[in-house]
Amino acid sequence: MAHPKSRISKMRKRKRRTHYKAETPNILTCKTTGEAHLRHHAYYHEGDLYYKGKVVIKGDEGEE
């Protein structure tokens, strides 16, 4: 049974095994508001916070 002559470090092994690549962020357009946003993230539109096309937090109107 073959054995390596010297131990390979964890970092060296993991560098060889990675398949990570820089990906472009997935940007969608909301059907309700028409706002472009990242997937699975809440976003603001006209003072209201939206998530999955629904208002999560209503913006304060007229408050100064």
PDB file with one MODEL, atoms N, CA, C and O in Angstrom:
MODEL        1
ATOM      1  N   MET A   1       0.847  -1.180   0.000  1.00  0.00           N
ATOM      2  CA  MET A   1       0.000   0.000   0.000  1.00  0.00           C
ATOM      3  C   MET A   1       0.892   1.242   0.000  1.00  0.00           C
ATOM      4  O   MET A   1       1.813   1.346   0.810  1.00  0.00           O
ATOM      5  N   ALA A   2       0.620   2.178  -0.902  1.00  0.00           N
ATOM      6  CA  ALA A   2       1.467   3.354  -1.050  1.00  0.00           C
ATOM      7  C   ALA A   2       1.147   4.391   0.015  1.00  0.00           C
ATOM      8  O   ALA A   2      -0.013   4.594   0.372  1.00  0.00           O
ATOM      9  N   HIS A   3       2.201   5.054   0.525  1.00  0.00           N
ATOM     10  CA  HIS A   3       2.070   6.122   1.499  1.00  0.00           C
ATOM     11  C   HIS A   3       2.872   7.316   1.012  1.00  0.00           C
ATOM     12  O   HIS A   3       3.941   7.149   0.424  1.00  0.00           O
ATOM     13  N   PRO A   4       2.364   8.530   1.254  1.00  0.00           N
ATOM     14  CA  PRO A   4       3.153   9.687   0.852  1.00  0.00           C
ATOM     15  C   PRO A   4       4.416   9.816   1.694  1.00  0.00           C
ATOM     16  O   PRO A   4       4.421   9.476   2.877  1.00  0.00           O
ATOM     17  N   LYS A   5       5.475  10.305   1.081  1.00  0.00           N
ATOM     18  CA  LYS A   5       6.739  10.435   1.803  1.00  0.00           C
ATOM     19  C   LYS A   5       6.645  11.512   2.887  1.00  0.00           C
ATOM     20  O   LYS A   5       7.217  11.364   3.967  1.00  0.00           O
ATOM     21  N   SER A   6       5.913  12.608   2.589  1.00  0.00           N
ATOM     22  CA  SER A   6       5.707  13.649   3.597  1.00  0.00           C
ATOM     23  C   SER A   6       4.229  14.032   3.610  1.00  0.00           C
ATOM     24  O   SER A   6       3.522  13.908   2.610  1.00  0.00           O
ATOM     25  N   ARG A   7       3.793  14.494   4.763  1.00  0.00           N
ATOM     26  CA  ARG A   7       2.383  14.845   4.943  1.00  0.00           C
ATOM     27  C   ARG A   7       2.035  16.111   4.151  1.00  0.00           C
ATOM     28  O   ARG A   7       2.817  17.061   4.118  1.00  0.00           O
ATOM     29  N   ILE A   8       0.858  16.120   3.514  1.00  0.00           N
ATOM     30  CA  ILE A   8       0.370  17.282   2.780  1.00  0.00           C
ATOM     31  C   ILE A   8      -0.502  18.090   3.740  1.00  0.00           C
ATOM     32  O   ILE A   8      -1.397  17.541   4.382  1.00  0.00           O
ATOM     33  N   SER A   9      -0.240  19.385   3.836  1.00  0.00           N
ATOM     34  CA  SER A   9      -0.971  20.238   4.778  1.00  0.00           C
ATOM     35  C   SER A   9      -2.448  20.332   4.388  1.00  0.00           C
ATOM     36  O   SER A   9      -2.825  20.104   3.238  1.00  0.00           O
ATOM     37  N   LYS A  10      -3.267  20.674   5.382  1.00  0.00           N
ATOM     38  CA  LYS A  10      -4.708  20.801   5.144  1.00  0.00           C
ATOM     39  C   LYS A  10      -5.010  21.903   4.138  1.00  0.00           C
ATOM     40  O   LYS A  10      -5.891  21.760   3.290  1.00  0.00           O
ATOM     41  N   MET A  11      -4.271  23.002   4.240  1.00  0.00           N
ATOM     42  CA  MET A  11      -4.497  24.124   3.328  1.00  0.00           C
ATOM     43  C   MET A  11      -4.197  23.721   1.886  1.00  0.00           C
ATOM     44  O   MET A  11      -4.957  24.051   0.976  1.00  0.00           O
ATOM     45  N   ARG A  12      -3.116  23.025   1.683  1.00  0.00           N
ATOM     46  CA  ARG A  12      -2.739  22.602   0.333  1.00  0.00           C
ATOM     47  C   ARG A  12      -3.764  21.638  -0.237  1.00  0.00           C
ATOM     48  O   ARG A  12      -4.118  21.721  -1.413  1.00  0.00           O
ATOM     49  N   LYS A  13      -4.233  20.732   0.587  1.00  0.00           N
ATOM     50  CA  LYS A  13      -5.237  19.762   0.160  1.00  0.00           C
ATOM     51  C   LYS A  13      -6.537  20.466  -0.195  1.00  0.00           C
ATOM     52  O   LYS A  13      -7.151  20.160  -1.217  1.00  0.00           O
ATOM     53  N   ARG A  14      -6.963  21.412   0.645  1.00  0.00           N
ATOM     54  CA  ARG A  14      -8.233  22.103   0.415  1.00  0.00           C
ATOM     55  C   ARG A  14      -8.183  23.036  -0.787  1.00  0.00           C
ATOM     56  O   ARG A  14      -9.183  23.207  -1.483  1.00  0.00           O
ATOM     57  N   LYS A  15      -7.012  23.647  -1.036  1.00  0.00           N
ATOM     58  CA  LYS A  15      -6.868  24.501  -2.227  1.00  0.00           C
ATOM     59  C   LYS A  15      -7.068  23.692  -3.497  1.00  0.00           C
ATOM     60  O   LYS A  15      -7.665  24.172  -4.461  1.00  0.00           O
ATOM     61  N   ARG A  16      -6.578  22.492  -3.495  1.00  0.00           N
ATOM     62  CA  ARG A  16      -6.681  21.634  -4.668  1.00  0.00           C
ATOM     63  C   ARG A  16      -8.118  21.178  -4.884  1.00  0.00           C
ATOM     64  O   ARG A  16      -8.547  20.985  -6.021  1.00  0.00           O
ATOM     65  N   ARG A  17      -8.851  21.008  -3.811  1.00  0.00           N
ATOM     66  CA  ARG A  17     -10.188  20.439  -3.906  1.00  0.00           C
ATOM     67  C   ARG A  17     -11.289  21.472  -4.131  1.00  0.00           C
ATOM     68  O   ARG A  17     -12.423  21.091  -4.419  1.00  0.00           O
ATOM     69  N   THR A  18     -10.996  22.760  -4.010  1.00  0.00           N
ATOM     70  CA  THR A  18     -12.051  23.764  -4.126  1.00  0.00           C
ATOM     71  C   THR A  18     -12.514  23.923  -5.566  1.00  0.00           C
ATOM     72  O   THR A  18     -11.764  23.706  -6.518  1.00  0.00           O
ATOM     73  N   HIS A  19     -13.757  24.305  -5.686  1.00  0.00           N
ATOM     74  CA  HIS A  19     -14.330  24.608  -6.995  1.00  0.00           C
ATOM     75  C   HIS A  19     -15.063  25.933  -6.940  1.00  0.00           C
ATOM     76  O   HIS A  19     -15.987  26.169  -7.719  1.00  0.00           O
ATOM     77  N   TYR A  20     -14.654  26.801  -6.020  1.00  0.00           N
ATOM     78  CA  TYR A  20     -15.323  28.091  -5.875  1.00  0.00           C
ATOM     79  C   TYR A  20     -14.978  29.006  -7.039  1.00  0.00           C
ATOM     80  O   TYR A  20     -13.829  29.094  -7.473  1.00  0.00           O
ATOM     81  N   LYS A  21     -15.994  29.676  -7.524  1.00  0.00           N
ATOM     82  CA  LYS A  21     -15.798  30.641  -8.595  1.00  0.00           C
ATOM     83  C   LYS A  21     -16.620  31.876  -8.256  1.00  0.00           C
ATOM     84  O   LYS A  21     -17.648  31.777  -7.587  1.00  0.00           O
ATOM     85  N   ALA A  22     -16.178  33.016  -8.708  1.00  0.00           N
ATOM     86  CA  ALA A  22     -16.932  34.246  -8.490  1.00  0.00           C
ATOM     87  C   ALA A  22     -18.178  34.204  -9.365  1.00  0.00           C
ATOM     88  O   ALA A  22     -18.101  34.018 -10.580  1.00  0.00           O
ATOM     89  N   GLU A  23     -19.310  34.378  -8.730  1.00  0.00           N
ATOM     90  CA  GLU A  23     -20.577  34.333  -9.463  1.00  0.00           C
ATOM     91  C   GLU A  23     -21.205  35.725  -9.477  1.00  0.00           C
ATOM     92  O   GLU A  23     -20.996  36.529  -8.568  1.00  0.00           O
ATOM     93  N   THR A  24     -21.963  35.984 -10.509  1.00  0.00           N
ATOM     94  CA  THR A  24     -22.687  37.250 -10.551  1.00  0.00           C
ATOM     95  C   THR A  24     -23.899  37.139  -9.627  1.00  0.00           C
ATOM     96  O   THR A  24     -24.524  36.080  -9.574  1.00  0.00           O
ATOM     97  N   PRO A  25     -24.248  38.197  -8.901  1.00  0.00           N
ATOM     98  CA  PRO A  25     -25.401  38.121  -8.000  1.00  0.00           C
ATOM     99  C   PRO A  25     -26.696  37.953  -8.785  1.00  0.00           C
ATOM    100  O   PRO A  25     -26.860  38.518  -9.867  1.00  0.00           O
ATOM    101  N   ASN A  26     -27.610  37.171  -8.224  1.00  0.00           N
ATOM    102  CA  ASN A  26     -28.894  36.941  -8.876  1.00  0.00           C
ATOM    103  C   ASN A  26     -29.824  38.112  -8.574  1.00  0.00           C
ATOM    104  O   ASN A  26     -30.303  38.257  -7.449  1.00  0.00           O
ATOM    105  N   ILE A  27     -30.075  38.935  -9.570  1.00  0.00           N
ATOM    106  CA  ILE A  27     -30.928  40.108  -9.401  1.00  0.00           C
ATOM    107  C   ILE A  27     -32.258  39.839 -10.103  1.00  0.00           C
ATOM    108  O   ILE A  27     -32.295  39.464 -11.274  1.00  0.00           O
ATOM    109  N   LEU A  28     -33.335  40.038  -9.368  1.00  0.00           N
ATOM    110  CA  LEU A  28     -34.671  39.840  -9.904  1.00  0.00           C
ATOM    111  C   LEU A  28     -35.422  41.159  -9.925  1.00  0.00           C
ATOM    112  O   LEU A  28     -35.037  42.116  -9.253  1.00  0.00           O
ATOM    113  N   THR A  29     -36.483  41.201 -10.692  1.00  0.00           N
ATOM    114  CA  THR A  29     -37.373  42.347 -10.707  1.00  0.00           C
ATOM    115  C   THR A  29     -38.681  41.929 -10.050  1.00  0.00           C
ATOM    116  O   THR A  29     -39.301  40.944 -10.453  1.00  0.00           O
ATOM    117  N   CYS A  30     -39.092  42.676  -9.044  1.00  0.00           N
ATOM    118  CA  CYS A  30     -40.308  42.360  -8.298  1.00  0.00           C
ATOM    119  C   CYS A  30     -41.528  42.574  -9.200  1.00  0.00           C
ATOM    120  O   CYS A  30     -41.620  43.581  -9.903  1.00  0.00           O
ATOM    121  N   LYS A  31     -42.451  41.628  -9.172  1.00  0.00           N
ATOM    122  CA  LYS A  31     -43.656  41.752  -9.991  1.00  0.00           C
ATOM    123  C   LYS A  31     -44.603  42.806  -9.430  1.00  0.00           C
ATOM    124  O   LYS A  31     -45.353  43.433 -10.179  1.00  0.00           O
ATOM    125  N   THR A  32     -44.569  43.002  -8.107  1.00  0.00           N
ATOM    126  CA  THR A  32     -45.460  43.957  -7.460  1.00  0.00           C
ATOM    127  C   THR A  32     -45.003  45.391  -7.653  1.00  0.00           C
ATOM    128  O   THR A  32     -45.781  46.248  -8.072  1.00  0.00           O
ATOM    129  N   THR A  33     -43.713  45.654  -7.341  1.00  0.00           N
ATOM    130  CA  THR A  33     -43.212  47.031  -7.358  1.00  0.00           C
ATOM    131  C   THR A  33     -42.389  47.369  -8.597  1.00  0.00           C
ATOM    132  O   THR A  33     -42.242  48.545  -8.930  1.00  0.00           O
ATOM    133  N   GLY A  34     -41.858  46.382  -9.275  1.00  0.00           N
ATOM    134  CA  GLY A  34     -40.998  46.628 -10.428  1.00  0.00           C
ATOM    135  C   GLY A  34     -39.572  46.984 -10.040  1.00  0.00           C
ATOM    136  O   GLY A  34     -38.778  47.381 -10.893  1.00  0.00           O
ATOM    137  N   GLU A  35     -39.237  46.844  -8.753  1.00  0.00           N
ATOM    138  CA  GLU A  35     -37.912  47.179  -8.225  1.00  0.00           C
ATOM    139  C   GLU A  35     -36.956  46.008  -8.414  1.00  0.00           C
ATOM    140  O   GLU A  35     -37.324  44.859  -8.169  1.00  0.00           O
ATOM    141  N   ALA A  36     -35.720  46.296  -8.853  1.00  0.00           N
ATOM    142  CA  ALA A  36     -34.689  45.262  -8.964  1.00  0.00           C
ATOM    143  C   ALA A  36     -34.069  45.038  -7.595  1.00  0.00           C
ATOM    144  O   ALA A  36     -33.747  45.999  -6.896  1.00  0.00           O
ATOM    145  N   HIS A  37     -33.895  43.762  -7.199  1.00  0.00           N
ATOM    146  CA  HIS A  37     -33.352  43.444  -5.878  1.00  0.00           C
ATOM    147  C   HIS A  37     -32.669  42.079  -5.906  1.00  0.00           C
ATOM    148  O   HIS A  37     -32.862  41.291  -6.832  1.00  0.00           O
ATOM    149  N   LEU A  38     -31.869  41.817  -4.877  1.00  0.00           N
ATOM    150  CA  LEU A  38     -31.221  40.525  -4.738  1.00  0.00           C
ATOM    151  C   LEU A  38     -32.241  39.496  -4.274  1.00  0.00           C
ATOM    152  O   LEU A  38     -33.175  39.818  -3.539  1.00  0.00           O
ATOM    153  N   ARG A  39     -32.053  38.251  -4.713  1.00  0.00           N
ATOM    154  CA  ARG A  39     -32.953  37.186  -4.294  1.00  0.00           C
ATOM    155  C   ARG A  39     -32.816  36.933  -2.799  1.00  0.00           C
ATOM    156  O   ARG A  39     -31.721  37.033  -2.245  1.00  0.00           O
ATOM    157  N   HIS A  40     -33.926  36.605  -2.148  1.00  0.00           N
ATOM    158  CA  HIS A  40     -33.968  36.255  -0.724  1.00  0.00           C
ATOM    159  C   HIS A  40     -33.517  37.396   0.172  1.00  0.00           C
ATOM    160  O   HIS A  40     -33.028  37.159   1.277  1.00  0.00           O
ATOM    161  N   HIS A  41     -33.677  38.633  -0.289  1.00  0.00           N
ATOM    162  CA  HIS A  41     -33.334  39.799   0.513  1.00  0.00           C
ATOM    163  C   HIS A  41     -34.516  40.770   0.506  1.00  0.00           C
ATOM    164  O   HIS A  41     -35.181  40.942  -0.516  1.00  0.00           O
ATOM    165  N   ALA A  42     -34.769  41.394   1.639  1.00  0.00           N
ATOM    166  CA  ALA A  42     -35.787  42.444   1.701  1.00  0.00           C
ATOM    167  C   ALA A  42     -35.222  43.707   1.056  1.00  0.00           C
ATOM    168  O   ALA A  42     -34.007  43.900   1.023  1.00  0.00           O
ATOM    169  N   TYR A  43     -36.099  44.561   0.546  1.00  0.00           N
ATOM    170  CA  TYR A  43     -35.651  45.775  -0.136  1.00  0.00           C
ATOM    171  C   TYR A  43     -36.660  46.895   0.103  1.00  0.00           C
ATOM    172  O   TYR A  43     -37.847  46.651   0.317  1.00  0.00           O
ATOM    173  N   TYR A  44     -36.156  48.133   0.061  1.00  0.00           N
ATOM    174  CA  TYR A  44     -36.993  49.314   0.254  1.00  0.00           C
ATOM    175  C   TYR A  44     -37.509  49.824  -1.083  1.00  0.00           C
ATOM    176  O   TYR A  44     -36.788  49.842  -2.081  1.00  0.00           O
ATOM    177  N   HIS A  45     -38.763  50.236  -1.085  1.00  0.00           N
ATOM    178  CA  HIS A  45     -39.362  50.863  -2.256  1.00  0.00           C
ATOM    179  C   HIS A  45     -40.344  51.909  -1.756  1.00  0.00           C
ATOM    180  O   HIS A  45     -41.345  51.578  -1.120  1.00  0.00           O
ATOM    181  N   GLU A  46     -40.049  53.195  -2.051  1.00  0.00           N
ATOM    182  CA  GLU A  46     -40.876  54.329  -1.645  1.00  0.00           C
ATOM    183  C   GLU A  46     -41.135  54.336  -0.139  1.00  0.00           C
ATOM    184  O   GLU A  46     -42.253  54.610   0.298  1.00  0.00           O
ATOM    185  N   GLY A  47     -40.111  54.038   0.649  1.00  0.00           N
ATOM    186  CA  GLY A  47     -40.209  54.115   2.104  1.00  0.00           C
ATOM    187  C   GLY A  47     -40.719  52.859   2.793  1.00  0.00           C
ATOM    188  O   GLY A  47     -40.638  52.763   4.017  1.00  0.00           O
ATOM    189  N   ASP A  48     -41.241  51.898   2.049  1.00  0.00           N
ATOM    190  CA  ASP A  48     -41.740  50.649   2.625  1.00  0.00           C
ATOM    191  C   ASP A  48     -40.731  49.534   2.408  1.00  0.00           C
ATOM    192  O   ASP A  48     -40.015  49.517   1.407  1.00  0.00           O
ATOM    193  N   LEU A  49     -40.682  48.609   3.346  1.00  0.00           N
ATOM    194  CA  LEU A  49     -39.786  47.461   3.224  1.00  0.00           C
ATOM    195  C   LEU A  49     -40.577  46.280   2.687  1.00  0.00           C
ATOM    196  O   LEU A  49     -41.570  45.867   3.285  1.00  0.00           O
ATOM    197  N   TYR A  50     -40.138  45.742   1.566  1.00  0.00           N
ATOM    198  CA  TYR A  50     -40.823  44.631   0.908  1.00  0.00           C
ATOM    199  C   TYR A  50     -39.992  43.351   1.006  1.00  0.00           C
ATOM    200  O   TYR A  50     -38.762  43.394   1.020  1.00  0.00           O
ATOM    201  N   TYR A  51     -40.691  42.207   1.074  1.00  0.00           N
ATOM    202  CA  TYR A  51     -40.045  40.893   0.981  1.00  0.00           C
ATOM    203  C   TYR A  51     -41.041  39.950   0.342  1.00  0.00           C
ATOM    204  O   TYR A  51     -42.172  39.826   0.812  1.00  0.00           O
ATOM    205  N   LYS A  52     -40.637  39.293  -0.714  1.00  0.00           N
ATOM    206  CA  LYS A  52     -41.496  38.378  -1.481  1.00  0.00           C
ATOM    207  C   LYS A  52     -42.753  39.081  -1.992  1.00  0.00           C
ATOM    208  O   LYS A  52     -43.832  38.490  -2.029  1.00  0.00           O
ATOM    209  N   GLY A  53     -42.603  40.363  -2.391  1.00  0.00           N
ATOM    210  CA  GLY A  53     -43.708  41.108  -2.979  1.00  0.00           C
ATOM    211  C   GLY A  53     -44.724  41.635  -1.989  1.00  0.00           C
ATOM    212  O   GLY A  53     -45.743  42.194  -2.392  1.00  0.00           O
ATOM    213  N   LYS A  54     -44.465  41.467  -0.683  1.00  0.00           N
ATOM    214  CA  LYS A  54     -45.406  41.935   0.335  1.00  0.00           C
ATOM    215  C   LYS A  54     -44.728  42.965   1.221  1.00  0.00           C
ATOM    216  O   LYS A  54     -43.517  42.910   1.433  1.00  0.00           O
ATOM    217  N   VAL A  55     -45.521  43.916   1.744  1.00  0.00           N
ATOM    218  CA  VAL A  55     -44.990  44.941   2.638  1.00  0.00           C
ATOM    219  C   VAL A  55     -44.732  44.298   3.993  1.00  0.00           C
ATOM    220  O   VAL A  55     -45.640  43.745   4.614  1.00  0.00           O
ATOM    221  N   VAL A  56     -43.485  44.376   4.443  1.00  0.00           N
ATOM    222  CA  VAL A  56     -43.115  43.835   5.751  1.00  0.00           C
ATOM    223  C   VAL A  56     -43.187  44.933   6.798  1.00  0.00           C
ATOM    224  O   VAL A  56     -43.765  44.741   7.868  1.00  0.00           O
ATOM    225  N   ILE A  57     -42.597  46.094   6.490  1.00  0.00           N
ATOM    226  CA  ILE A  57     -42.632  47.240   7.389  1.00  0.00           C
ATOM    227  C   ILE A  57     -43.126  48.443   6.602  1.00  0.00           C
ATOM    228  O   ILE A  57     -42.543  48.826   5.588  1.00  0.00           O
ATOM    229  N   LYS A  58     -44.214  49.029   7.091  1.00  0.00           N
ATOM    230  CA  LYS A  58     -44.782  50.208   6.434  1.00  0.00           C
ATOM    231  C   LYS A  58     -43.950  51.422   6.799  1.00  0.00           C
ATOM    232  O   LYS A  58     -43.619  51.612   7.969  1.00  0.00           O
ATOM    233  N   GLY A  59     -43.605  52.246   5.821  1.00  0.00           N
ATOM    234  CA  GLY A  59     -42.821  53.448   6.057  1.00  0.00           C
ATOM    235  C   GLY A  59     -43.596  54.504   6.801  1.00  0.00           C
ATOM    236  O   GLY A  59     -44.812  54.615   6.650  1.00  0.00           O
ATOM    237  N   ASP A  60     -42.890  55.290   7.613  1.00  0.00           N
ATOM    238  CA  ASP A  60     -43.533  56.376   8.354  1.00  0.00           C
ATOM    239  C   ASP A  60     -43.801  57.526   7.388  1.00  0.00           C
ATOM    240  O   ASP A  60     -42.885  58.050   6.753  1.00  0.00           O
ATOM    241  N   GLU A  61     -45.062  57.906   7.289  1.00  0.00           N
ATOM    242  CA  GLU A  61     -45.443  58.976   6.358  1.00  0.00           C
ATOM    243  C   GLU A  61     -45.656  60.268   7.116  1.00  0.00           C
ATOM    244  O   GLU A  61     -46.365  60.289   8.122  1.00  0.00           O
ATOM    245  N   GLY A  62     -45.051  61.345   6.648  1.00  0.00           N
ATOM    246  CA  GLY A  62     -45.255  62.661   7.211  1.00  0.00           C
ATOM    247  C   GLY A  62     -44.542  62.904   8.527  1.00  0.00           C
ATOM    248  O   GLY A  62     -44.788  63.929   9.164  1.00  0.00           O
ATOM    249  N   GLU A  63     -43.689  62.026   8.953  1.00  0.00           N
ATOM    250  CA  GLU A  63     -42.991  62.206  10.222  1.00  0.00           C
ATOM    251  C   GLU A  63     -41.733  63.045   9.999  1.00  0.00           C
ATOM    252  O   GLU A  63     -40.918  62.729   9.132  1.00  0.00           O
ATOM    253  N   GLU A  64     -41.577  64.108  10.776  1.00  0.00           N
ATOM    254  CA  GLU A  64     -40.399  64.975  10.633  1.00  0.00           C
ATOM    255  C   GLU A  64     -39.774  65.255  11.948  1.00  0.00           C
ATOM    256  O   GLU A  64     -38.772  65.967  12.016  1.00  0.00           O
TER     257      GLU A  64
ENDMDL
END
